Amino acid sequence: MDKPKIWLSSPHMGGNEKKYIDEAFSSNWIAPLGPNVTGFENDIASYLSNEVHVGVLSSGTAALHLGLLLLGVKSGDEVICQSMTFSASANPIVYLGAKPIFIDSEKDTWNICPEALETAIKDRMAKGKKPKAIITVHLYGMPYKVTEIRAIADHYEIPILEDSAEAFGSSYKGQKCGTFGDISVLSFNGNKIITTSGGGAIVSKDKKHIEKAIFLATQARDNAPHYQHSEIGYNYRMSNICAGIGRGQMEILDKHVSLRREMHNFYDTIFKNIEEVSLFSEFNEDYYSNCWLSSILFNDKENQNKNREDLRLFFEKENIETRPLWKPMHLQPIFKNEPYYGGNISENLFKNGLCLPSGSNLSKQDRQRIKECLNNYF
């Protein structure tokens, strides 16, 4: 008999999601508005900070798109973006006809490098094109170097669009990720720390930003008895059904973070005695990761006969899903001709890094299979 699949990061329900869905059905709130939408927004805002406002949307990508619009990005503008990320961080730049400017990572957090960022800003300004925004990413739940990046952004007066899609539940110096940007975004895709099957949120301390985002997300309908539109709008609002799933998931968010961090600790006990590999972890106490995906990095040594791809294939034979780290955007065929600043850190991360099964719903039997696979390989 074939062994059951162990997934990288699968949805994990808590039990009360169906209660909120049933309430939506019984009250006939089968629409992109309703009590669950409002309740989910309030739940997120309460979790993040008393100072923020939240609008829930159909996806994290939609939130990034609207975030760029709210920051005034237009066709011909330039937007700085972390290269080591999923394509959804960069694609909305192109939706607007703007130009992405990609930045390398640094070694501590694998996120946007402050030095390369400042070099890029100075160079673009010297070329007569001051960047309109900076898209920062908390990769795999690890906060980026918030203090350094914010200082640079403030110095050059460039707003930050914080991509916290992978970092709901993470924090930096005790402050929750999703609250560091001028505008921030979350994702509730099926593989995230909590899920609404698909969905996202836009977050800001400026209430007017969220009001405008919701207006644009509901086809930019003017306040009139008939359908009247003075701006281009989008169909980006979250449904009351999906928001019901989200309300149930919010009740177990901290538990899911704890379980993901337990998986990280499980891997730590394995890899601390394997010299070929290092486990991606917080490099000091200011950083608290939700450990959305536990990831490893092979040493880049010519005489080392173990490597990322061999291990991935070894897992695949055991019906265990793993995945290489994100392929940097500046190496993607669609973005290969766009400007890039930095060295080869993100390139080496992609070459040598692997994401391991990290779900909050992995069983003891799953862990044992993973451990045996790693022991057999190494």
C-alpha positions as a printed Julia matrix, in Angstrom:
378×3 Matrix{Float64}:
   0.0    0.0     0.0
   1.27   3.48   -0.87
   2.23   5.66    2.06
  -0.18   8.58    2.69
   0.99  11.99    1.48
   2.66  14.29    3.97
   2.03  17.83    2.77
   4.28  20.85    3.16
   1.58  23.01    4.77
  -2.05  21.94    4.58
  -5.21  23.59    5.95
  -5.97  22.88    9.61
  -9.46  23.5    10.92
 -10.21  24.11   14.57
 -13.88  23.11   14.75
 -15.82  26.35   15.12
 -15.48  27.42   11.49
 -18.66  25.58   10.57
 -20.62  27.4    13.29
 -19.95  30.75   11.62
 -20.69  29.32    8.17
 -23.99  27.88    9.41
 -24.91  31.26   10.86
 -24.28  32.83    7.45
 -26.56  30.28    5.78
 -29.31  30.55    8.38
 -29.34  34.36    8.09
 -28.92  34.27    4.28
 -25.74  36.38    4.37
 -24.35  34.73    1.25
 -22.63  37.83   -0.07
 -19.35  39.79    0.0
 -20.54  41.61    3.12
 -22.23  40.63    6.36
 -21.65  39.93   10.07
 -18.75  37.53    9.5
 -16.91  40.05    7.3
 -17.22  42.75    9.95
 -16.46  40.29   12.75
 -13.37  38.92   11.01
 -12.02  42.42   10.44
 -12.55  43.27   14.11
 -10.9   40.02   15.21
  -7.8   40.74   13.1
  -7.55  44.34   14.28
  -7.86  43.27   17.93
  -5.15  40.67   17.46
  -2.68  42.99   15.72
  -3.1   46.28   17.56
  -5.76  48.62   18.87
  -4.38  51.26   16.5
  -5.01  49.53   13.15
  -7.98  49.25   10.79
  -8.59  46.21    8.58
 -10.39  45.37    5.36
 -10.72  41.7     4.35
 -10.38  40.89    0.66
 -10.44  38.0    -1.79
  -6.65  37.48   -1.68
  -3.37  38.83   -0.4
  -2.53  39.75   -3.99
  -5.63  41.95   -4.13
  -4.45  43.63   -0.93
  -1.03  44.34   -2.45
  -2.66  45.75   -5.59
  -4.91  48.07   -3.6
  -2.02  49.01   -1.31
   0.02  50.22   -4.26
  -2.98  52.17   -5.55
  -3.45  53.84   -2.17
   0.23  54.83   -2.15
  -0.3   56.58   -5.48
   1.65  54.19   -7.72
   0.89  54.82  -11.37
   2.09  53.72  -14.78
   5.76  54.59  -15.27
   6.57  54.74  -11.55
   9.24  52.57   -9.95
   8.59  50.34   -6.95
  11.32  48.62   -4.94
  10.61  44.98   -4.09
  12.44  42.26   -2.22
  13.66  39.75   -4.81
  13.48  36.69   -2.55
   9.71  36.28   -2.42
   6.67  34.75   -4.09
   5.68  36.37   -7.39
   2.5   37.82   -5.85
   4.67  40.44   -4.11
   5.89  41.76   -7.46
   3.04  41.11   -9.91
   0.79  43.97   -8.73
   3.55  46.43   -9.59
   3.2   45.34  -13.19
  -0.62  45.4   -13.01
  -0.29  49.17  -12.61
   2.21  49.61  -15.41
   4.97  50.43  -12.93
   8.52  49.07  -12.95
   9.83  46.68  -10.26
  13.32  47.3    -8.85
  14.57  44.14   -7.13
  16.79  43.99   -4.03
  18.95  41.15   -2.72
  18.57  39.52    0.7
  20.8   39.65    3.76
  22.01  36.54    5.58
  20.43  37.02    9.01
  16.72  37.06    8.09
  16.9   36.18    4.36
  14.89  39.38    3.79
  15.55  42.68    2.03
  19.13  43.9     2.54
  19.3   47.44    4.03
  22.62  48.22    2.33
  21.45  47.13   -1.11
  18.16  48.98   -0.55
  19.88  52.28    0.13
  22.24  51.77   -2.81
  19.25  51.22   -5.08
  17.4   54.29   -3.83
  20.44  56.52   -4.36
  21.05  55.12   -7.83
  17.42  55.42   -8.97
  17.29  59.0    -7.67
  20.55  59.79   -9.5
  18.82  58.53  -12.62
  15.96  60.93  -11.99
  13.45  58.32  -10.8
  12.73  58.32   -7.07
  10.98  55.04   -6.11
   7.32  55.47   -5.21
   7.15  52.66   -2.63
   9.11  49.84   -1.0
   7.6   46.35   -0.77
   9.1   44.49    2.18
   8.47  40.81    2.97
   8.68  38.73    6.16
   9.97  35.56    4.5
   8.64  32.24    5.89
   7.4   34.11    8.94
  10.76  35.69    9.81
  10.51  39.47   10.37
  12.74  41.6     8.18
  15.15  44.12    9.73
  12.35  46.51   10.61
  14.36  49.21   12.38
  16.98  49.54    9.64
  14.49  49.46    6.76
  12.15  51.98    8.39
  15.05  54.38    9.0
  15.99  54.25    5.31
  12.39  54.63    4.14
  11.8   57.62    6.42
  15.08  59.27    5.44
  14.18  59.21    1.75
  10.45  59.71    2.42
   9.34  56.53    0.63
   6.35  54.62    2.06
   6.53  50.93    2.96
   4.02  48.35    1.74
   4.58  45.51    4.21
   3.93  42.03    2.8
   3.09  40.04    5.92
   1.39  37.23    3.98
   3.62  34.6     5.58
   4.02  36.22    8.99
   0.63  36.46   10.72
   1.5   35.74   14.35
   5.15  36.77   14.05
   6.55  39.81   15.85
   9.55  42.1    16.08
  10.5   43.6    19.45
   7.08  42.54   20.72
   5.12  44.27   17.94
   3.07  42.13   15.58
   4.05  41.8    11.93
   1.36  43.37    9.8
   1.66  46.68   11.66
   5.04  47.98   10.41
   4.1   49.29    6.99
   2.41  52.5     5.99
   0.07  49.89    4.55
   0.34  46.16    5.34
  -1.17  43.01    3.88
  -2.02  39.53    5.13
  -2.84  36.31    3.29
  -5.26  33.53    4.23
  -4.48  31.19    1.35
  -4.96  27.46    1.95
  -1.33  26.91    2.96
  -0.99  29.81    5.39
  -0.86  29.83    9.19
  -4.65  30.22    9.18
  -6.85  30.05    6.11
 -10.17  31.17    4.69
  -9.51  28.81    1.72
  -8.47  31.92   -0.2
  -8.4   35.47    1.05
  -6.36  38.33    2.39
  -6.52  41.58    4.3
  -5.26  45.13    4.01
  -4.16  46.85    7.22
  -3.35  50.44    8.09
  -3.33  52.83   11.03
  -4.97  55.34    8.68
  -8.71  54.64    8.69
  -9.14  56.57    5.45
  -6.81  54.12    3.68
  -9.02  51.19    4.64
 -12.23  53.02    3.76
 -10.81  53.8     0.31
  -9.57  50.21   -0.1
 -13.04  48.81    0.65
 -14.59  51.33   -1.75
 -12.24  50.25   -4.54
 -12.72  46.56   -3.64
 -16.5   46.86   -4.16
 -16.33  48.17   -7.75
 -15.87  51.8    -6.61
 -19.6   52.4    -6.54
 -20.46  56.02   -5.75
 -22.99  56.93   -3.07
 -26.05  57.14   -5.32
 -29.39  55.29   -5.65
 -28.3   54.06   -9.09
 -25.03  52.45  -10.17
 -22.6   55.31  -10.67
 -18.82  55.06  -10.9
 -16.3   57.91  -10.93
 -13.27  55.64  -10.48
 -12.18  52.21  -11.71
 -13.06  49.6    -9.1
 -12.39  45.94   -8.46
 -14.3   42.89   -7.24
 -11.94  42.19   -4.35
 -14.15  41.94   -1.25
 -14.15  38.75    0.86
 -17.36  36.74    1.03
 -19.26  36.34    4.27
 -18.81  32.55    3.97
 -15.01  32.73    3.74
 -14.95  35.3     6.53
 -16.85  32.8     8.68
 -14.04  30.3     8.21
 -11.63  33.07    9.18
 -13.5   33.84   12.4
 -13.2   30.21   13.45
  -9.53  30.17   12.5
  -8.77  33.29   14.55
  -9.79  31.37   17.66
  -6.86  28.97   17.13
  -4.24  31.24   15.55
  -1.94  31.29   18.58
  -2.28  27.52   18.93
  -1.29  27.08   15.27
   1.74  29.32   15.79
   2.75  27.25   18.81
   2.4   24.01   16.84
   4.46  25.38   13.93
   7.17  26.44   16.35
   7.08  22.93   17.84
   7.77  21.57   14.36
  10.74  23.93   14.12
  12.03  22.62   17.46
  11.52  19.06   16.2
  13.79  19.84   13.24
  16.28  21.59   15.51
  16.88  18.39   17.47
  17.61  16.57   14.21
  19.82  19.09   12.44
  21.94  20.23   15.38
  24.08  17.15   14.78
  24.16  17.36   10.97
  27.04  19.57    9.94
  26.06  19.81    6.25
  22.88  21.76    7.05
  21.72  24.74    9.1
  18.12  25.34   10.2
  16.7   28.81    9.51
  16.06  30.37   12.93
  15.78  33.73   14.68
  19.25  35.23   14.97
  18.47  37.27   18.1
  15.7   37.76   20.66
  14.14  40.76   18.87
  12.74  38.38   16.27
   9.83  36.01   16.87
   8.85  33.86   13.89
   5.58  31.98   13.49
   7.75  29.34   11.73
   5.23  29.17    8.9
   7.67  27.01    6.96
  10.69  25.43    8.59
  13.56  25.7     6.13
  17.11  24.43    5.91
  20.2   25.61    4.08
  22.91  23.28    2.81
  26.48  24.47    3.18
  27.74  25.67   -0.18
  30.89  23.56   -0.33
  32.3   22.03   -3.5
  33.31  18.77   -1.82
  29.95  18.22   -0.15
  28.06  15.3    -1.69
  24.72  16.16   -0.07
  22.51  18.84   -1.63
  19.06  20.33   -1.65
  17.79  18.65   -4.81
  18.9   15.17   -3.83
  17.14  15.49   -0.5
  13.98  16.83   -2.16
  13.88  13.81   -4.47
  14.62  11.48   -1.55
  11.58  12.86    0.27
   9.5   12.65   -2.91
  10.11   8.91   -3.13
   8.65   8.62    0.37
   5.56  10.66   -0.67
   6.63  13.6     1.48
   6.28  17.08    0.02
   9.18  19.52    0.31
   9.94  22.56   -1.81
  12.96  24.67   -2.79
  13.04  28.19   -1.39
  11.45  30.9    -3.51
  13.25  31.47   -6.77
  14.28  35.15   -6.64
  12.26  37.47   -8.82
  15.3   38.82  -10.66
  15.99  35.25  -11.86
  12.43  34.71  -13.13
  12.01  34.75  -16.93
   9.32  37.44  -16.75
  11.51  39.78  -14.67
  15.0   38.94  -15.96
  15.5   42.36  -17.58
  14.44  44.44  -14.57
  16.99  46.29  -12.41
  18.54  44.37   -9.52
  20.74  45.57   -6.66
  22.87  43.41   -4.41
  25.05  40.32   -4.61
  24.24  36.62   -4.82
  22.78  35.91   -1.38
  19.22  35.28   -2.6
  20.57  33.23   -5.5
  22.54  30.99   -3.12
  19.54  30.65   -0.82
  17.5   29.35   -3.74
  20.31  27.03   -4.83
  20.85  25.49   -1.4
  17.63  25.93    0.56
  14.68  23.58    1.14
  11.32  24.04    2.89
  10.25  21.05    5.0
   6.78  19.85    6.07
   5.66  22.36    8.69
   1.9   22.03    9.12
   0.27  22.51   12.5
  -1.7   19.3    11.84
   1.24  16.9    11.38
   0.87  13.78   13.54
   3.44  11.86   15.6
   3.44   9.27   12.82
   4.15  11.98   10.25
   7.05  13.26   12.3
   8.46   9.77   12.66
   8.37   9.25    8.89
  10.07  12.6     8.33
  12.74  11.8    10.94
  13.43   8.36    9.45
  13.72   9.89    5.99
  16.24  12.48    7.19
  18.25   9.91    9.16
  18.36   7.58    6.15
  19.5   10.37    3.85
  22.2   11.8     6.07
